């Protein structure tokens, strides 16, 4: 039977799933065996183990009783529920690291794969100051961004197509020096042989295909995935009936957006104003 490899370092949810699987394996229980003992389905157990669903308080308490682990899973589950990483995102990151093509559209903020370390840190620091996340969660977020970028530095890197709404370039983050370095990073990114960078200018107006950020992945088996986020969770979509219209809309967006040469010229012009 194929078992998904778990990376307990990727997020608190993944660490909980890895611990749950280890305890289950030590007792020789299948996912269905554990499900029967704690009142859930085997599919639910699988989703928690692989980080696709967070462990609820009831789930963690039931698992503690089944394994005789006191409140250890409950405490670990609490950390997973208060993670700075949205539900669904860890699973997406695994596929992102395996994709042969990545298509990005972003609003208001430079996509994580293209961010400098200082830009990422400034975003995380702002969230801490607002009380949106803790310092520990900020560190978790920074570590995840670093792993994502490192995973793309492979022998055969993926093709990365990026369309940035103009707001991404004009929103100041971290001060002049941070933004200057970030704009330099975008120009360097555009020069790579495996990338295309375009800007969707403000005057695109109603012709802009998306009102929310979206990421589209093509895998080596020619399957396609789409990932999008709300304020509360991320959703990974595999059904081609839903992914295909997004691919079509993305191609339309690329056709309507500025060319890479025009986009780089816009970035360089903005860079002159951020000494």
C-alpha positions in Angstrom: 0.0 0.0 0.0 1.3 3.5 -0.9 1.8 5.7 2.1 2.3 9.4 1.8 5.7 10.5 3.3 5.2 12.9 6.2 7.4 15.9 7.0 6.8 16.7 10.7 8.9 19.8 10.3 6.7 21.4 7.7 3.9 22.5 10.1 2.4 21.8 13.5 -0.4 20.0 11.7 2.1 17.7 9.9 3.8 17.0 13.2 0.5 16.0 14.8 -0.3 13.7 11.8 3.2 12.1 12.0 2.7 11.5 15.8 -0.7 10.0 15.2 0.6 7.7 12.6 3.5 6.6 14.7 1.2 5.8 17.7 -1.1 3.8 15.4 1.7 1.9 13.7 3.2 1.0 17.1 -0.1 -0.8 18.0 -0.5 -2.4 14.6 -3.8 -0.6 14.0 -5.0 0.3 10.5 -6.7 3.7 10.0 -10.0 2.0 10.1 -9.1 0.3 13.4 -8.3 3.7 15.0 -11.4 5.2 13.4 -13.7 2.6 15.0 -12.1 3.2 18.4 -12.6 7.0 18.4 -15.8 7.4 16.3 -14.4 8.8 13.0 -14.1 7.4 9.5 -10.9 6.0 8.1 -10.9 8.7 5.5 -10.9 11.3 8.3 -8.0 9.6 10.0 -6.1 9.7 6.7 -6.8 13.4 6.3 -5.5 14.3 9.8 -2.4 12.1 9.4 -1.5 13.8 6.1 -2.2 17.3 7.4 -5.2 17.9 5.1 -7.5 18.4 8.1 -6.6 19.9 11.5 -7.2 17.9 14.6 -10.2 19.2 16.5 -10.3 19.3 20.3 -12.8 16.4 20.3 -10.6 14.4 17.8 -7.4 14.9 19.9 -9.1 14.0 23.2 -10.6 10.8 21.7 -7.2 9.8 20.3 -5.5 10.4 23.7 -8.1 8.1 25.3 -7.5 5.4 22.6 -3.8 5.5 22.9 -3.6 6.2 26.6 -1.4 9.3 26.1 -2.9 11.5 28.8 -3.4 15.0 27.2 -0.3 14.9 25.0 -2.2 14.8 21.7 -4.6 17.4 22.9 -1.7 19.8 23.6 -0.1 19.0 20.3 -3.4 19.5 18.5 -3.9 22.9 20.1 -0.6 24.0 18.6 -1.7 22.6 15.2 -5.0 24.5 15.4 -3.2 27.7 16.2 -0.7 27.4 13.4 0.0 30.4 11.2 -0.3 28.2 8.2 -3.8 27.9 6.7 -5.5 24.5 6.5 -4.8 23.0 3.1 -1.5 24.9 2.6 0.9 22.2 3.7 -0.6 19.7 1.2 -0.3 22.3 -1.5 3.4 22.9 -0.7 4.2 19.2 -1.3 2.7 19.4 -4.8 4.3 22.7 -5.5 7.7 21.2 -4.8 7.0 18.5 -7.4 5.3 20.6 -10.1 6.8 21.0 -13.6 4.9 24.2 -14.2 3.6 26.8 -11.8 1.3 29.6 -12.7 0.8 32.4 -10.2 -1.5 35.4 -9.9 -1.2 37.7 -6.9 -2.8 40.9 -5.6 -1.3 43.4 -3.2 1.7 41.4 -2.1 4.7 39.7 -3.9 4.1 35.9 -4.1 6.1 33.9 -1.5 8.2 32.1 -4.1 9.5 35.5 -5.3 9.9 37.2 -2.0 13.3 38.2 -0.5 13.9 37.1 3.1 13.6 40.7 4.3 10.3 41.2 2.5 8.9 38.0 4.1 10.2 39.0 7.5 8.6 42.5 7.2 5.2 40.9 6.4 5.5 38.5 9.3 6.6 41.3 11.7 3.6 43.3 10.7 1.3 40.4 11.5 2.9 40.0 14.9 2.4 43.7 15.7 -1.3 43.5 14.7 -1.7 40.5 17.0 -2.7 38.3 14.1 0.0 35.7 14.8 2.5 35.1 17.6 6.3 35.4 17.3 6.5 31.6 17.2 4.0 31.5 14.4 6.0 34.1 12.5 9.1 32.0 12.8 7.1 29.0 11.5 5.9 31.1 8.5 9.5 32.2 7.7 10.8 28.7 7.9 8.1 27.5 5.5 8.8 30.2 3.0 12.5 29.3 3.0 11.8 25.6 2.5 9.4 26.4 -0.4 12.0 28.4 -2.2 14.8 25.9 -1.6 12.5 23.1 -3.0 12.4 24.9 -6.3 16.2 24.9 -6.7 16.3 21.5 -8.4 18.4 20.0 -11.1 15.4 20.6 -13.5 13.6 23.6 -12.2 9.9 24.1 -12.9 8.6 26.6 -15.4 7.2 29.5 -13.4 4.7 31.9 -15.0 3.8 34.9 -12.8 1.3 37.7 -13.3 1.4 40.4 -10.6 -1.3 42.9 -10.2 0.2 46.4 -10.2 -0.8 46.7 -6.6 2.0 44.2 -5.7 4.6 46.6 -6.9 3.2 49.8 -5.5 2.4 48.6 -2.0 5.4 49.6 0.2 6.6 46.8 2.5 9.4 47.0 5.0 10.7 50.5 3.9 12.7 51.7 1.0 15.6 49.4 1.2 13.5 46.3 1.5 11.3 47.3 -1.4 14.4 48.2 -3.5 15.9 44.8 -3.0 12.5 43.1 -3.7 12.1 44.9 -7.0 15.7 43.9 -7.9 14.7 40.3 -7.1 11.8 40.5 -9.5 14.0 41.8 -12.3 16.5 39.0 -11.6 13.6 36.5 -11.6 12.4 37.7 -15.0 15.9 37.1 -16.5 15.9 33.4 -15.7 15.4 31.0 -18.6 12.6 29.1 -16.9 10.4 32.1 -15.9 8.0 34.6 -17.3 7.0 37.7 -15.3 4.1 40.0 -16.3 2.3 42.9 -14.7 -1.5 43.3 -14.9 -1.7 47.1 -14.8 -4.5 49.0 -13.1 -6.0 50.1 -16.3 -6.8 46.5 -17.2 -10.0 47.2 -15.2 -12.8 44.7 -15.7 -10.6 42.7 -18.1 -8.6 41.3 -15.3 -9.6 37.7 -15.1 -9.2 37.1 -11.3 -10.3 39.1 -8.2 -8.5 36.8 -5.9 -5.0 35.2 -5.9 -4.7 31.8 -7.6 -1.9 29.3 -8.1 -2.1 26.6 -10.8 0.2 23.6 -10.9 1.0 21.1 -13.6 2.5 17.8 -12.4 4.7 15.4 -14.3 1.8 13.1 -15.0 0.1 16.0 -16.8 -2.5 16.4 -14.1 -3.4 20.0 -13.0 -4.2 21.4 -9.6 -5.5 24.8 -8.5 -4.9 26.4 -5.1 -6.8 29.4 -3.7 -7.1 30.9 -0.3 -9.8 32.6 1.8 -9.1 34.4 5.0 -9.6 31.2 7.0 -8.4 28.3 4.8 -6.7 27.2 1.6 -8.4 24.9 -0.9 -6.6 22.5 -3.2 -8.7 21.6 -6.2 -8.0 18.5 -8.4 -11.1 18.1 -10.4 -10.3 19.1 -14.0 -13.9 20.4 -14.4 -13.0 23.2 -12.0 -9.4 23.6 -12.8 -9.8 23.9 -16.6 -11.8 27.2 -16.5 -9.1 28.7 -14.2 -6.4 27.7 -16.7 -8.4 29.3 -19.5 -8.9 32.5 -17.5 -5.1 32.5 -16.7 -4.2 32.4 -20.3 -6.6 35.2 -21.0 -5.0 37.2 -18.2 -1.6 36.7 -19.7 -2.8 37.9 -23.1 -4.3 41.1 -21.5 -1.3 41.9 -19.3 1.8 43.8 -20.1 4.6 41.9 -21.9 7.6 40.8 -19.8 9.7 43.6 -21.4 7.1 46.2 -20.5 6.7 44.7 -17.1 10.4 44.8 -16.3 10.5 48.4 -17.6 7.7 49.3 -15.1 9.6 47.6 -12.3 12.8 49.3 -13.1 11.1 52.7 -13.2 9.6 52.1 -9.8 13.0 51.0 -8.6 14.5 54.4 -9.4 12.1 55.9 -6.8 13.3 53.5 -4.0 17.0 54.4 -3.4 
